[in-house]
């Protein structure tokens, strides 16, 4: 729509519909309302990007506010200030005339001030019969009073976003510090595991964060890092539990061997156990199914199974296990093989393995045979789900997605 124009002695000044709306709203000022001019100015400084004004425009507004005689902007105190451009230039530290006029226009277009032009285009005020100020021509600050709540709400929103950004940054720093320390401990203690590979994966995740990240980018990386930290903790706990179990088995073996109430020196040669023989009553080690990994990490590593969930999505472990049953049938895995995997690994981990098999379907000839082999290895304590998930996370994580996107763009 073409802008409307208001004729002045100095030419044609454009008048947009937004300015007309500002004038209309400013004409409906509550006579009892008031706002502290510096409080609303500070709120504007916080919300300047949402309002659409620059730092220089705010400097001009600050100069205009210094000409307002009271701290409280209210109808009783009048709304119009009428400094000359020379006076404004002095209070904006020598701002050039063209720059000054441009930023005054920005304030008008943003609906923060209104022009009150005199017939000759000058800014001045007439005295009334009582010696006070009567009619004034210049810039009206009434929009600041009318829009005070709106501006304060925008400022609060900006401050909340800054606090959330700071909170995410702090959580991200702590999470990265935790991961670094955990990997260093594992390497120093020479704990078995793919710690060098984990360190490389951690470096790739950290490098994916831009120099000036948004809150959404930090939140996405934080979810990936927290899942990765959970993987490292579970790997360390699994190794610790395995070492503790082995130590207990050795102690039990020594206890059984020495549990005869008679002293060794009193044993007859014919009753001494033969070297290398095993007692039939030696107890077998019972292995508790390992704890499951975070669902978010599983879905990040194995996104293909999401389409098999109820309604085409997965929001809980129950949904993942329901999807695993469908995928099991699709892959040709027998019910008995899957049930055995559930008994040995736990239902959550068995469903996770099915998701991994689906993700690597092109590299596995027999899904049923592969699952049975993993189940046997898990029963012997020789299979850990962590490295498999980590490999798929590297393939499907944010770094891999960025590489694929870059490749598609270059293509």
BALOBA-1460 file (C-alpha; in Angstrom, 3 decimals):
// residues 411
<rec num="1" residu="x" x="0.000" y="0.000" z="0.000"/>
<rec num="2" residu="x" x="1.330" y="3.465" z="-0.909"/>
<rec num="3" residu="x" x="2.300" y="5.590" z="2.114"/>
<rec num="4" residu="x" x="0.222" y="8.620" z="2.929"/>
<rec num="5" residu="x" x="1.835" y="12.033" z="3.208"/>
<rec num="6" residu="x" x="1.343" y="15.037" z="5.463"/>
<rec num="7" residu="x" x="2.242" y="18.394" z="3.980"/>
<rec num="8" residu="x" x="4.616" y="20.612" z="5.916"/>
<rec num="9" residu="x" x="6.279" y="23.923" z="5.077"/>
<rec num="10" residu="x" x="9.515" y="21.953" z="4.431"/>
<rec num="11" residu="x" x="8.196" y="19.437" z="1.918"/>
<rec num="12" residu="x" x="6.448" y="16.085" z="2.125"/>
<rec num="13" residu="x" x="7.036" y="13.793" z="5.089"/>
<rec num="14" residu="x" x="5.840" y="10.157" z="4.705"/>
<rec num="15" residu="x" x="3.141" y="8.995" z="7.123"/>
<rec num="16" residu="x" x="2.707" y="5.222" z="7.361"/>
<rec num="17" residu="x" x="-0.261" y="3.349" z="8.750"/>
<rec num="18" residu="x" x="1.904" y="2.304" z="11.695"/>
<rec num="19" residu="x" x="2.489" y="5.948" z="12.610"/>
<rec num="20" residu="x" x="-1.223" y="6.671" z="12.350"/>
<rec num="21" residu="x" x="-1.917" y="3.726" z="14.656"/>
<rec num="22" residu="x" x="0.639" y="5.059" z="17.155"/>
<rec num="23" residu="x" x="-0.994" y="8.471" z="17.123"/>
<rec num="24" residu="x" x="-4.414" y="6.907" z="17.565"/>
<rec num="25" residu="x" x="-3.279" y="4.831" z="20.583"/>
<rec num="26" residu="x" x="-1.419" y="7.796" z="22.097"/>
<rec num="27" residu="x" x="-4.601" y="9.853" z="21.993"/>
<rec num="28" residu="x" x="-6.202" y="7.390" z="24.436"/>
<rec num="29" residu="x" x="-3.865" y="7.920" z="27.361"/>
<rec num="30" residu="x" x="-5.186" y="7.147" z="30.827"/>
<rec num="31" residu="x" x="-5.040" y="10.521" z="32.634"/>
<rec num="32" residu="x" x="-4.004" y="8.810" z="35.889"/>
<rec num="33" residu="x" x="-1.277" y="6.626" z="34.325"/>
<rec num="34" residu="x" x="2.428" y="7.350" z="34.711"/>
<rec num="35" residu="x" x="5.766" y="5.655" z="34.126"/>
<rec num="36" residu="x" x="9.321" y="6.393" z="35.215"/>
<rec num="37" residu="x" x="11.113" y="7.630" z="32.094"/>
<rec num="38" residu="x" x="14.438" y="5.975" z="32.954"/>
<rec num="39" residu="x" x="12.809" y="2.683" z="33.907"/>
<rec num="40" residu="x" x="11.011" y="2.460" z="30.554"/>
<rec num="41" residu="x" x="14.230" y="3.521" z="28.790"/>
<rec num="42" residu="x" x="16.174" y="0.661" z="30.428"/>
<rec num="43" residu="x" x="13.432" y="-1.750" z="29.384"/>
<rec num="44" residu="x" x="13.725" y="-0.439" z="25.822"/>
<rec num="45" residu="x" x="17.476" y="-1.024" z="25.880"/>
<rec num="46" residu="x" x="16.813" y="-4.686" z="26.767"/>
<rec num="47" residu="x" x="14.066" y="-5.137" z="24.166"/>
<rec num="48" residu="x" x="15.600" y="-3.001" z="21.388"/>
<rec num="49" residu="x" x="15.856" y="-5.897" z="18.922"/>
<rec num="50" residu="x" x="12.202" y="-6.840" z="19.426"/>
<rec num="51" residu="x" x="11.058" y="-3.208" z="19.177"/>
<rec num="52" residu="x" x="13.248" y="-2.607" z="16.134"/>
<rec num="53" residu="x" x="15.527" y="0.267" z="17.161"/>
<rec num="54" residu="x" x="19.295" y="0.647" z="17.070"/>
<rec num="55" residu="x" x="21.759" y="1.797" z="19.711"/>
<rec num="56" residu="x" x="22.035" y="5.200" z="18.014"/>
<rec num="57" residu="x" x="18.274" y="5.658" z="17.975"/>
<rec num="58" residu="x" x="18.240" y="4.878" z="21.693"/>
<rec num="59" residu="x" x="20.972" y="7.482" z="22.226"/>
<rec num="60" residu="x" x="18.708" y="10.076" z="20.564"/>
<rec num="61" residu="x" x="15.760" y="8.966" z="22.721"/>
<rec num="62" residu="x" x="17.946" y="9.264" z="25.808"/>
<rec num="63" residu="x" x="18.732" y="12.860" z="24.792"/>
<rec num="64" residu="x" x="15.029" y="13.606" z="24.296"/>
<rec num="65" residu="x" x="14.239" y="12.238" z="27.767"/>
<rec num="66" residu="x" x="16.786" y="14.596" z="29.335"/>
<rec num="67" residu="x" x="14.637" y="17.486" z="28.110"/>
<rec num="68" residu="x" x="11.544" y="16.099" z="29.835"/>
<rec num="69" residu="x" x="11.217" y="18.102" z="33.087"/>
<rec num="70" residu="x" x="9.960" y="15.324" z="35.366"/>
<rec num="71" residu="x" x="11.009" y="11.748" z="36.060"/>
<rec num="72" residu="x" x="7.436" y="10.493" z="35.700"/>
<rec num="73" residu="x" x="5.937" y="10.637" z="32.201"/>
<rec num="74" residu="x" x="2.280" y="11.543" z="32.819"/>
<rec num="75" residu="x" x="-0.450" y="13.643" z="31.245"/>
<rec num="76" residu="x" x="-0.293" y="16.123" z="34.113"/>
<rec num="77" residu="x" x="3.346" y="16.853" z="33.222"/>
<rec num="78" residu="x" x="2.695" y="17.113" z="29.483"/>
<rec num="79" residu="x" x="4.160" y="14.834" z="26.856"/>
<rec num="80" residu="x" x="5.948" y="17.096" z="24.364"/>
<rec num="81" residu="x" x="9.635" y="18.012" z="24.398"/>
<rec num="82" residu="x" x="10.857" y="20.643" z="21.927"/>
<rec num="83" residu="x" x="14.686" y="20.822" z="21.778"/>
<rec num="84" residu="x" x="16.358" y="22.119" z="18.652"/>
<rec num="85" residu="x" x="18.591" y="19.881" z="16.540"/>
<rec num="86" residu="x" x="21.625" y="21.804" z="17.845"/>
<rec num="87" residu="x" x="20.664" y="21.025" z="21.446"/>
<rec num="88" residu="x" x="20.008" y="17.374" z="20.601"/>
<rec num="89" residu="x" x="23.362" y="17.139" z="18.816"/>
<rec num="90" residu="x" x="25.122" y="18.418" z="21.930"/>
<rec num="91" residu="x" x="23.406" y="15.876" z="24.179"/>
<rec num="92" residu="x" x="24.165" y="13.033" z="21.763"/>
<rec num="93" residu="x" x="27.889" y="13.903" z="21.927"/>
<rec num="94" residu="x" x="28.056" y="15.723" z="18.618"/>
<rec num="95" residu="x" x="25.922" y="13.462" z="16.438"/>
<rec num="96" residu="x" x="25.758" y="14.777" z="12.862"/>
<rec num="97" residu="x" x="22.557" y="16.445" z="11.750"/>
<rec num="98" residu="x" x="21.755" y="13.898" z="9.045"/>
<rec num="99" residu="x" x="22.331" y="11.012" z="11.475"/>
<rec num="100" residu="x" x="20.205" y="12.752" z="14.085"/>
<rec num="101" residu="x" x="17.277" y="13.240" z="11.695"/>
<rec num="102" residu="x" x="17.550" y="9.643" z="10.482"/>
<rec num="103" residu="x" x="17.370" y="8.246" z="14.021"/>
<rec num="104" residu="x" x="14.498" y="10.542" z="14.963"/>
<rec num="105" residu="x" x="12.649" y="9.068" z="11.972"/>
<rec num="106" residu="x" x="13.462" y="5.548" z="13.229"/>
<rec num="107" residu="x" x="11.959" y="6.377" z="16.636"/>
<rec num="108" residu="x" x="8.834" y="7.746" z="14.964"/>
<rec num="109" residu="x" x="8.490" y="4.681" z="12.707"/>
<rec num="110" residu="x" x="8.966" y="2.382" z="15.709"/>
<rec num="111" residu="x" x="6.055" y="4.110" z="17.419"/>
<rec num="112" residu="x" x="8.082" y="5.376" z="20.371"/>
<rec num="113" residu="x" x="7.618" y="9.112" z="19.770"/>
<rec num="114" residu="x" x="5.174" y="11.235" z="17.745"/>
<rec num="115" residu="x" x="5.940" y="14.404" z="15.828"/>
<rec num="116" residu="x" x="3.891" y="17.446" z="16.860"/>
<rec num="117" residu="x" x="4.710" y="19.884" z="14.075"/>
<rec num="118" residu="x" x="4.050" y="23.614" z="14.333"/>
<rec num="119" residu="x" x="2.781" y="25.590" z="11.333"/>
<rec num="120" residu="x" x="6.296" y="26.850" z="10.580"/>
<rec num="121" residu="x" x="8.041" y="23.552" z="11.388"/>
<rec num="122" residu="x" x="9.776" y="24.968" z="14.459"/>
<rec num="123" residu="x" x="9.788" y="23.287" z="17.877"/>
<rec num="124" residu="x" x="8.570" y="25.510" z="20.665"/>
<rec num="125" residu="x" x="5.915" y="25.931" z="23.369"/>
<rec num="126" residu="x" x="3.493" y="28.760" z="24.040"/>
<rec num="127" residu="x" x="2.876" y="30.148" z="27.486"/>
<rec num="128" residu="x" x="-0.659" y="30.031" z="28.827"/>
<rec num="129" residu="x" x="-2.406" y="32.821" z="30.674"/>
<rec num="130" residu="x" x="-1.075" y="31.623" z="34.007"/>
<rec num="131" residu="x" x="2.553" y="31.728" z="32.924"/>
<rec num="132" residu="x" x="2.872" y="27.982" z="32.506"/>
<rec num="133" residu="x" x="3.437" y="25.969" z="29.330"/>
<rec num="134" residu="x" x="0.477" y="25.813" z="27.016"/>
<rec num="135" residu="x" x="0.503" y="24.288" z="23.517"/>
<rec num="136" residu="x" x="3.844" y="22.675" z="22.599"/>
<rec num="137" residu="x" x="5.296" y="21.577" z="19.258"/>
<rec num="138" residu="x" x="8.082" y="18.996" z="19.026"/>
<rec num="139" residu="x" x="8.121" y="15.305" z="19.930"/>
<rec num="140" residu="x" x="5.464" y="13.644" z="22.102"/>
<rec num="141" residu="x" x="6.604" y="10.934" z="24.509"/>
<rec num="142" residu="x" x="3.042" y="9.691" z="25.056"/>
<rec num="143" residu="x" x="3.699" y="6.356" z="23.199"/>
<rec num="144" residu="x" x="6.226" y="5.410" z="25.909"/>
<rec num="145" residu="x" x="3.449" y="5.648" z="28.506"/>
<rec num="146" residu="x" x="0.888" y="3.865" z="26.334"/>
<rec num="147" residu="x" x="3.258" y="1.009" z="25.443"/>
<rec num="148" residu="x" x="4.944" y="0.725" z="28.844"/>
<rec num="149" residu="x" x="3.488" y="-2.692" z="29.725"/>
<rec num="150" residu="x" x="4.212" y="-4.067" z="26.261"/>
<rec num="151" residu="x" x="7.823" y="-2.880" z="26.334"/>
<rec num="152" residu="x" x="8.368" y="-4.171" z="29.892"/>
<rec num="153" residu="x" x="6.945" y="-7.573" z="28.894"/>
<rec num="154" residu="x" x="9.295" y="-7.714" z="25.888"/>
<rec num="155" residu="x" x="12.235" y="-6.761" z="28.095"/>
<rec num="156" residu="x" x="11.316" y="-9.509" z="30.576"/>
<rec num="157" residu="x" x="11.138" y="-11.992" z="27.692"/>
<rec num="158" residu="x" x="14.590" y="-10.970" z="26.453"/>
<rec num="159" residu="x" x="16.071" y="-11.215" z="29.952"/>
<rec num="160" residu="x" x="14.509" y="-14.654" z="30.456"/>
<rec num="161" residu="x" x="16.018" y="-15.793" z="27.146"/>
<rec num="162" residu="x" x="19.445" y="-14.494" z="28.234"/>
<rec num="163" residu="x" x="19.182" y="-16.329" z="31.558"/>
<rec num="164" residu="x" x="18.150" y="-19.532" z="29.768"/>
<rec num="165" residu="x" x="21.092" y="-19.149" z="27.370"/>
<rec num="166" residu="x" x="23.456" y="-18.665" z="30.321"/>
<rec num="167" residu="x" x="21.962" y="-21.680" z="32.138"/>
<rec num="168" residu="x" x="22.401" y="-23.884" z="29.056"/>
<rec num="169" residu="x" x="25.966" y="-22.645" z="28.629"/>
<rec num="170" residu="x" x="26.783" y="-23.528" z="32.240"/>
<rec num="171" residu="x" x="25.211" y="-27.003" z="31.931"/>
<rec num="172" residu="x" x="27.119" y="-27.554" z="28.711"/>
<rec num="173" residu="x" x="30.407" y="-26.550" z="30.359"/>
<rec num="174" residu="x" x="29.823" y="-28.861" z="33.332"/>
<rec num="175" residu="x" x="28.822" y="-31.782" z="31.107"/>
<rec num="176" residu="x" x="31.912" y="-31.387" z="28.927"/>
<rec num="177" residu="x" x="34.069" y="-31.176" z="32.048"/>
<rec num="178" residu="x" x="32.502" y="-34.381" z="33.423"/>
<rec num="179" residu="x" x="33.098" y="-36.280" z="30.185"/>
<rec num="180" residu="x" x="36.726" y="-35.103" z="29.995"/>
<rec num="181" residu="x" x="37.405" y="-36.212" z="33.586"/>
<rec num="182" residu="x" x="35.680" y="-39.592" z="33.159"/>
<rec num="183" residu="x" x="37.684" y="-40.415" z="30.031"/>
<rec num="184" residu="x" x="40.916" y="-39.262" z="31.700"/>
<rec num="185" residu="x" x="40.196" y="-41.503" z="34.710"/>
<rec num="186" residu="x" x="39.510" y="-44.472" z="32.443"/>
<rec num="187" residu="x" x="42.765" y="-43.913" z="30.551"/>
<rec num="188" residu="x" x="44.846" y="-43.354" z="33.698"/>
<rec num="189" residu="x" x="43.422" y="-46.455" z="35.404"/>
<rec num="190" residu="x" x="43.894" y="-48.441" z="32.160"/>
<rec num="191" residu="x" x="40.298" y="-49.631" z="32.253"/>
<rec num="192" residu="x" x="39.438" y="-51.794" z="29.263"/>
<rec num="193" residu="x" x="37.291" y="-50.025" z="26.682"/>
<rec num="194" residu="x" x="37.304" y="-47.940" z="23.525"/>
<rec num="195" residu="x" x="38.312" y="-44.773" z="25.361"/>
<rec num="196" residu="x" x="40.403" y="-43.304" z="22.543"/>
<rec num="197" residu="x" x="37.448" y="-43.690" z="20.178"/>
<rec num="198" residu="x" x="35.155" y="-42.147" z="22.782"/>
<rec num="199" residu="x" x="37.537" y="-39.228" z="23.150"/>
<rec num="200" residu="x" x="37.527" y="-38.686" z="19.386"/>
<rec num="201" residu="x" x="33.732" y="-38.807" z="19.320"/>
<rec num="202" residu="x" x="33.590" y="-36.291" z="22.173"/>
<rec num="203" residu="x" x="35.928" y="-33.946" z="20.309"/>
<rec num="204" residu="x" x="33.731" y="-34.153" z="17.207"/>
<rec num="205" residu="x" x="30.616" y="-33.359" z="19.228"/>
<rec num="206" residu="x" x="32.303" y="-30.390" z="20.893"/>
<rec num="207" residu="x" x="33.594" y="-29.072" z="17.565"/>
<rec num="208" residu="x" x="30.042" y="-29.080" z="16.124"/>
<rec num="209" residu="x" x="29.064" y="-26.124" z="18.364"/>
<rec num="210" residu="x" x="29.285" y="-22.743" z="16.544"/>
<rec num="211" residu="x" x="31.309" y="-19.869" z="17.976"/>
<rec num="212" residu="x" x="28.106" y="-17.973" z="18.860"/>
<rec num="213" residu="x" x="25.550" y="-20.743" z="19.402"/>
<rec num="214" residu="x" x="21.829" y="-20.183" z="19.796"/>
<rec num="215" residu="x" x="19.894" y="-21.640" z="22.714"/>
<rec num="216" residu="x" x="18.397" y="-24.295" z="20.404"/>
<rec num="217" residu="x" x="21.858" y="-25.357" z="19.172"/>
<rec num="218" residu="x" x="23.181" y="-25.616" z="22.724"/>
<rec num="219" residu="x" x="20.115" y="-27.564" z="23.844"/>
<rec num="220" residu="x" x="20.575" y="-30.052" z="20.997"/>
<rec num="221" residu="x" x="24.279" y="-30.546" z="21.752"/>
<rec num="222" residu="x" x="23.569" y="-30.788" z="25.490"/>
<rec num="223" residu="x" x="21.130" y="-33.671" z="24.879"/>
<rec num="224" residu="x" x="23.798" y="-35.474" z="22.816"/>
<rec num="225" residu="x" x="26.523" y="-34.884" z="25.409"/>
<rec num="226" residu="x" x="24.346" y="-35.932" z="28.358"/>
<rec num="227" residu="x" x="23.476" y="-39.164" z="26.551"/>
<rec num="228" residu="x" x="27.168" y="-39.691" z="25.776"/>
<rec num="229" residu="x" x="28.087" y="-39.062" z="29.418"/>
<rec num="230" residu="x" x="25.466" y="-41.626" z="30.456"/>
<rec num="231" residu="x" x="27.057" y="-44.112" z="28.064"/>
<rec num="232" residu="x" x="30.511" y="-43.531" z="29.616"/>
<rec num="233" residu="x" x="29.159" y="-43.860" z="33.172"/>
<rec num="234" residu="x" x="27.352" y="-47.099" z="32.320"/>
<rec num="235" residu="x" x="30.478" y="-48.460" z="30.636"/>
<rec num="236" residu="x" x="32.560" y="-47.669" z="33.721"/>
<rec num="237" residu="x" x="29.925" y="-49.190" z="36.022"/>
<rec num="238" residu="x" x="29.786" y="-52.307" z="33.861"/>
<rec num="239" residu="x" x="33.578" y="-52.699" z="33.959"/>
<rec num="240" residu="x" x="33.604" y="-52.095" z="37.723"/>
<rec num="241" residu="x" x="30.842" y="-54.662" z="38.272"/>
<rec num="242" residu="x" x="32.678" y="-57.202" z="36.109"/>
<rec num="243" residu="x" x="35.896" y="-56.744" z="38.089"/>
<rec num="244" residu="x" x="33.982" y="-57.029" z="41.360"/>
<rec num="245" residu="x" x="32.256" y="-60.222" z="40.161"/>
<rec num="246" residu="x" x="35.573" y="-61.753" z="39.101"/>
<rec num="247" residu="x" x="37.081" y="-60.859" z="42.482"/>
<rec num="248" residu="x" x="34.116" y="-62.439" z="44.318"/>
<rec num="249" residu="x" x="34.388" y="-65.577" z="42.182"/>
<rec num="250" residu="x" x="38.066" y="-65.904" z="43.098"/>
<rec num="251" residu="x" x="37.262" y="-65.450" z="46.787"/>
<rec num="252" residu="x" x="34.428" y="-67.991" z="46.591"/>
<rec num="253" residu="x" x="36.728" y="-70.454" z="44.907"/>
<rec num="254" residu="x" x="39.342" y="-70.062" z="47.633"/>
<rec num="255" residu="x" x="36.629" y="-70.319" z="50.304"/>
<rec num="256" residu="x" x="35.249" y="-73.548" z="48.845"/>
<rec num="257" residu="x" x="38.737" y="-74.990" z="48.482"/>
<rec num="258" residu="x" x="39.567" y="-74.235" z="52.136"/>
<rec num="259" residu="x" x="36.159" y="-74.938" z="53.669"/>
<rec num="260" residu="x" x="37.094" y="-78.426" z="54.949"/>
<rec num="261" residu="x" x="36.931" y="-78.330" z="58.759"/>
<rec num="262" residu="x" x="40.075" y="-80.476" z="59.002"/>
<rec num="263" residu="x" x="43.519" y="-78.960" z="58.749"/>
<rec num="264" residu="x" x="45.364" y="-79.569" z="55.480"/>
<rec num="265" residu="x" x="48.151" y="-81.404" z="57.308"/>
<rec num="266" residu="x" x="45.598" y="-83.925" z="58.634"/>
<rec num="267" residu="x" x="44.221" y="-84.852" z="55.183"/>
<rec num="268" residu="x" x="44.975" y="-88.334" z="53.933"/>
<rec num="269" residu="x" x="46.652" y="-88.361" z="50.495"/>
<rec num="270" residu="x" x="43.750" y="-90.359" z="49.012"/>
<rec num="271" residu="x" x="41.260" y="-87.558" z="49.978"/>
<rec num="272" residu="x" x="43.236" y="-84.669" z="48.484"/>
<rec num="273" residu="x" x="41.569" y="-83.242" z="45.378"/>
<rec num="274" residu="x" x="43.341" y="-83.939" z="42.110"/>
<rec num="275" residu="x" x="45.031" y="-81.052" z="40.436"/>
<rec num="276" residu="x" x="42.778" y="-79.449" z="37.785"/>
<rec num="277" residu="x" x="39.618" y="-81.231" z="38.993"/>
<rec num="278" residu="x" x="36.434" y="-79.157" z="39.476"/>
<rec num="279" residu="x" x="33.944" y="-79.668" z="42.246"/>
<rec num="280" residu="x" x="30.427" y="-80.555" z="41.044"/>
<rec num="281" residu="x" x="28.953" y="-78.354" z="43.737"/>
<rec num="282" residu="x" x="30.839" y="-75.201" z="42.645"/>
<rec num="283" residu="x" x="28.181" y="-72.463" z="42.306"/>
<rec num="284" residu="x" x="27.664" y="-70.802" z="38.919"/>
<rec num="285" residu="x" x="27.915" y="-66.999" z="38.727"/>
<rec num="286" residu="x" x="24.462" y="-65.431" z="38.226"/>
<rec num="287" residu="x" x="24.505" y="-62.372" z="36.015"/>
<rec num="288" residu="x" x="21.853" y="-59.689" z="36.436"/>
<rec num="289" residu="x" x="20.651" y="-58.179" z="33.102"/>
<rec num="290" residu="x" x="22.535" y="-54.902" z="32.524"/>
<rec num="291" residu="x" x="20.726" y="-51.612" z="32.915"/>
<rec num="292" residu="x" x="19.331" y="-50.014" z="29.775"/>
<rec num="293" residu="x" x="20.790" y="-46.937" z="28.133"/>
<rec num="294" residu="x" x="18.849" y="-43.641" z="27.861"/>
<rec num="295" residu="x" x="16.005" y="-43.878" z="25.349"/>
<rec num="296" residu="x" x="17.044" y="-40.574" z="23.724"/>
<rec num="297" residu="x" x="20.499" y="-41.997" z="23.017"/>
<rec num="298" residu="x" x="19.024" y="-45.184" z="21.535"/>
<rec num="299" residu="x" x="16.754" y="-43.209" z="19.207"/>
<rec num="300" residu="x" x="19.620" y="-40.937" z="18.182"/>
<rec num="301" residu="x" x="21.760" y="-43.956" z="17.318"/>
<rec num="302" residu="x" x="18.895" y="-45.914" z="15.690"/>
<rec num="303" residu="x" x="16.429" y="-43.479" z="14.100"/>
<rec num="304" residu="x" x="15.033" y="-46.014" z="11.593"/>
<rec num="305" residu="x" x="13.013" y="-47.864" z="14.244"/>
<rec num="306" residu="x" x="10.999" y="-44.717" z="15.066"/>
<rec num="307" residu="x" x="8.779" y="-45.292" z="12.010"/>
<rec num="308" residu="x" x="7.709" y="-48.674" z="13.461"/>
<rec num="309" residu="x" x="6.446" y="-47.174" z="16.727"/>
<rec num="310" residu="x" x="2.740" y="-46.714" z="17.549"/>
<rec num="311" residu="x" x="1.452" y="-43.919" z="15.350"/>
<rec num="312" residu="x" x="4.829" y="-43.600" z="13.633"/>
<rec num="313" residu="x" x="6.673" y="-42.361" z="16.727"/>
<rec num="314" residu="x" x="8.387" y="-43.571" z="19.907"/>
<rec num="315" residu="x" x="7.940" y="-41.708" z="23.172"/>
<rec num="316" residu="x" x="8.645" y="-44.384" z="25.776"/>
<rec num="317" residu="x" x="10.347" y="-47.735" z="26.335"/>
<rec num="318" residu="x" x="6.970" y="-49.441" z="25.903"/>
<rec num="319" residu="x" x="6.718" y="-47.925" z="22.413"/>
<rec num="320" residu="x" x="10.252" y="-49.080" z="21.569"/>
<rec num="321" residu="x" x="9.549" y="-52.653" z="22.727"/>
<rec num="322" residu="x" x="6.315" y="-52.704" z="20.704"/>
<rec num="323" residu="x" x="8.238" y="-51.512" z="17.647"/>
<rec num="324" residu="x" x="10.954" y="-54.144" z="18.268"/>
<rec num="325" residu="x" x="8.350" y="-56.933" z="18.086"/>
<rec num="326" residu="x" x="7.252" y="-55.701" z="14.645"/>
<rec num="327" residu="x" x="10.840" y="-55.292" z="13.440"/>
<rec num="328" residu="x" x="11.753" y="-58.752" z="14.812"/>
<rec num="329" residu="x" x="9.098" y="-60.311" z="12.596"/>
<rec num="330" residu="x" x="10.190" y="-58.191" z="9.612"/>
<rec num="331" residu="x" x="13.824" y="-59.243" z="10.015"/>
<rec num="332" residu="x" x="12.894" y="-62.912" z="10.320"/>
<rec num="333" residu="x" x="14.015" y="-63.331" z="13.937"/>
<rec num="334" residu="x" x="12.192" y="-66.216" z="15.625"/>
<rec num="335" residu="x" x="10.106" y="-65.542" z="18.768"/>
<rec num="336" residu="x" x="12.262" y="-67.961" z="20.769"/>
<rec num="337" residu="x" x="15.477" y="-66.152" z="19.826"/>
<rec num="338" residu="x" x="14.011" y="-62.804" z="20.812"/>
<rec num="339" residu="x" x="12.589" y="-64.171" z="24.074"/>
<rec num="340" residu="x" x="15.986" y="-65.627" z="25.007"/>
<rec num="341" residu="x" x="17.581" y="-62.239" z="24.311"/>
<rec num="342" residu="x" x="14.995" y="-60.578" z="26.572"/>
<rec num="343" residu="x" x="15.735" y="-63.090" z="29.361"/>
<rec num="344" residu="x" x="19.506" y="-62.602" z="29.150"/>
<rec num="345" residu="x" x="19.810" y="-58.878" z="28.328"/>
<rec num="346" residu="x" x="16.547" y="-57.526" z="29.675"/>
<rec num="347" residu="x" x="13.598" y="-56.436" z="27.473"/>
<rec num="348" residu="x" x="14.846" y="-52.859" z="27.018"/>
<rec num="349" residu="x" x="18.324" y="-53.918" z="25.896"/>
<rec num="350" residu="x" x="16.909" y="-56.657" z="23.658"/>
<rec num="351" residu="x" x="14.697" y="-54.081" z="21.950"/>
<rec num="352" residu="x" x="17.752" y="-51.812" z="21.602"/>
<rec num="353" residu="x" x="19.712" y="-54.629" z="19.937"/>
<rec num="354" residu="x" x="16.849" y="-55.167" z="17.474"/>
<rec num="355" residu="x" x="16.951" y="-51.434" z="16.690"/>
<rec num="356" residu="x" x="20.712" y="-51.683" z="16.092"/>
<rec num="357" residu="x" x="20.276" y="-54.709" z="13.829"/>
<rec num="358" residu="x" x="17.643" y="-52.803" z="11.829"/>
<rec num="359" residu="x" x="20.021" y="-49.855" z="11.508"/>
<rec num="360" residu="x" x="22.801" y="-52.133" z="10.238"/>
<rec num="361" residu="x" x="20.480" y="-54.348" z="8.194"/>
<rec num="362" residu="x" x="22.532" y="-54.031" z="5.009"/>
<rec num="363" residu="x" x="25.611" y="-55.478" z="6.731"/>
<rec num="364" residu="x" x="23.976" y="-58.472" z="8.487"/>
<rec num="365" residu="x" x="23.088" y="-61.623" z="6.522"/>
<rec num="366" residu="x" x="21.061" y="-63.442" z="9.187"/>
<rec num="367" residu="x" x="19.437" y="-61.220" z="11.820"/>
<rec num="368" residu="x" x="18.263" y="-64.249" z="13.852"/>
<rec num="369" residu="x" x="21.678" y="-65.893" z="13.929"/>
<rec num="370" residu="x" x="23.346" y="-62.580" z="14.773"/>
<rec num="371" residu="x" x="20.940" y="-62.018" z="17.686"/>
<rec num="372" residu="x" x="21.539" y="-65.550" z="19.044"/>
<rec num="373" residu="x" x="25.298" y="-65.030" z="18.841"/>
<rec num="374" residu="x" x="25.034" y="-61.709" z="20.732"/>
<rec num="375" residu="x" x="22.806" y="-63.373" z="23.338"/>
<rec num="376" residu="x" x="25.355" y="-66.155" z="23.924"/>
<rec num="377" residu="x" x="28.135" y="-63.595" z="24.260"/>
<rec num="378" residu="x" x="26.041" y="-61.511" z="26.649"/>
<rec num="379" residu="x" x="25.357" y="-64.624" z="28.735"/>
<rec num="380" residu="x" x="29.101" y="-65.164" z="29.059"/>
<rec num="381" residu="x" x="29.645" y="-61.478" z="29.867"/>
<rec num="382" residu="x" x="31.542" y="-60.911" z="26.616"/>
<rec num="383" residu="x" x="29.100" y="-58.511" z="24.923"/>
<rec num="384" residu="x" x="28.586" y="-54.833" z="25.780"/>
<rec num="385" residu="x" x="25.908" y="-52.795" z="24.045"/>
<rec num="386" residu="x" x="27.750" y="-49.511" z="24.582"/>
<rec num="387" residu="x" x="30.323" y="-49.746" z="21.731"/>
<rec num="388" residu="x" x="27.610" y="-50.746" z="19.255"/>
<rec num="389" residu="x" x="25.487" y="-47.743" z="20.228"/>
<rec num="390" residu="x" x="28.494" y="-45.435" z="20.135"/>
<rec num="391" residu="x" x="29.405" y="-46.548" z="16.611"/>
<rec num="392" residu="x" x="25.847" y="-45.874" z="15.420"/>
<rec num="393" residu="x" x="25.808" y="-42.515" z="17.236"/>
<rec num="394" residu="x" x="28.925" y="-41.517" z="15.308"/>
<rec num="395" residu="x" x="27.218" y="-42.549" z="12.079"/>
<rec num="396" residu="x" x="23.890" y="-40.838" z="12.824"/>
<rec num="397" residu="x" x="24.943" y="-38.054" z="15.236"/>
<rec num="398" residu="x" x="24.899" y="-34.297" z="14.569"/>
<rec num="399" residu="x" x="28.373" y="-34.261" z="13.024"/>
<rec num="400" residu="x" x="27.434" y="-36.951" z="10.515"/>
<rec num="401" residu="x" x="24.167" y="-35.157" z="9.689"/>
<rec num="402" residu="x" x="26.056" y="-31.897" z="9.035"/>
<rec num="403" residu="x" x="28.503" y="-33.755" z="6.759"/>
<rec num="404" residu="x" x="25.642" y="-35.307" z="4.791"/>
<rec num="405" residu="x" x="23.903" y="-31.936" z="4.496"/>
<rec num="406" residu="x" x="27.097" y="-30.278" z="3.304"/>
<rec num="407" residu="x" x="27.639" y="-33.057" z="0.751"/>
<rec num="408" residu="x" x="24.085" y="-32.714" z="-0.565"/>
<rec num="409" residu="x" x="24.490" y="-28.933" z="-0.848"/>
<rec num="410" residu="x" x="27.789" y="-29.307" z="-2.713"/>
<rec num="411" residu="x" x="26.175" y="-31.844" z="-5.008"/>
